[in-house]
Amino acid sequence: MMWPGWSFRPSPDRPGLWVAVPTVDSGRVQSLIDTIAAHLEAFPRIAATPDGARRAAVAILVAPNRGEPAYALTRRALRMRRGAGQYALPGGKAEPGEDAVGAAIRETTEELGVVLPREAALGLLDDFVTLSGFVVTPVVLWSPAPLALRPDPVEVGAAWMVPLRELDHPRAPRWMARPGGGAPIPRMPARGRWINPPTAAWLYQFREVALHGRWTRVADVGQPAWTAR
């Protein structure tokens, strides 16, 4: 019997047993990726160029997972000097002579063991200045094949593929007052939790711009004070 949306494969750990796994609707996923690429190409992104800026990049890495498109999310290792235990996108400081795409791809390889070519880059979102003093460029990457994440335990405590549909939670973003005043803080849903900027800001702009074609800026959103550490 053929079940729509499912296929059967040998179990990797139980010989003789076949397991049902969801299949990927390749046509639907490719249509989404084409839409994302078109939105990013049309988006009039803003580059930040403050004097003496420290450059960094993060990857919004999209790939099919369990039958639907998803993005890679990590939680920083607790031993990290900066951002320990925080939810984060793969990324980090750019090396000398390295552009944002190169930095995002390299960091994705180092943190998650995922190797991608430069052609995997679909486009860029706005530069974002963090409280820690970095100018971060979000780079949207695409893998047509499902990914096996292999987190580096030195930098990454855990990593998951999160369905893109979670970004369209009806209450997202959840705007929180910033203690002491200032711009409100947007929080975005991920794995049953509400995560903070800067990661939430990048995911919010990705949802608005890449998924829905709504030109939304996040440069002036609030950031929790503790993210400066």
C-alpha positions, 0 to 999 in steps of 0.5 A, a space after each residue: 500500500 502507498 501512503 500519500 506523503 510517506 515512504 518506507 525505509 529500512 530501520 538504521 538500528 533494527 535489521 529487518 524492520 522498515 519505518 515510515 518517514 515523511 516525504 518531501 513535496 519537492 515542488 512545493 519546497 522549490 516554489 518556496 525557495 524560488 519565492 525567498 530568492 525573489 524577495 531577497 533579490 528585490 529587497 533594498 537591504 541596508 548595509 551598516 558601516 560604522 567606523 571601526 566596526 567588527 564584522 560578523 555573519 549569521 546563517 539562516 540555513 533552510 533545508 527540508 526536514 521531516 517533509 517540510 522546510 525548516 531552519 537550523 537553530 542552535 543553543 550555545 555551549 555553556 562554556 562559551 565566553 560570550 552568549 553561553 546558553 543562548 539560542 542562536 543562529 550559526 555564525 560568528 566573526 568574519 575573518 580578515 578578507 572574508 565577506 558575509 557569505 564566506 563567513 556564514 558558510 565557514 561558521 556553518 561548517 565549523 559549528 554544525 558540520 554542514 558543508 555548502 558551496 557559495 551558490 547556496 546563498 539566496 541573499 542577505 538581510 539588513 546589517 544589524 548592530 548588536 549590543 556587543 558591538 558587532 555589525 552582523 549580516 544575516 545570510 540566507 542559505 539553502 540546502 536542497 538535501 536534508 541535513 545531518 547536523 553534527 554540532 561542535 560541542 566546544 561551541 554548540 550545546 544543541 542544534 535542531 531543524 525548526 519548521 519554518 511554519 513556526 515563524 508564522 505563530 499568530 502571536 509573533 512577534 511578542 513585543 516586550 517592554 524593555 526594563 528601564 525604557 527604550 524600544 520594545 523587544 521582539 520575541 519569536 517562537 522556537 521549539 515551544 519557547 520565545 527567544 530574544 534578539 538579536 536572533 529573534 530580530 533576524 528571524 522576524 525580518 526573515 519571516 517578513 521579507 523572505 517569506 512574505 515580501 514585506 519590507 520590514 526593518 529591525 535595526 531599531 528594535 530593543 535588545 535585552 541588556 544581558 546580550 551585551 555580555 
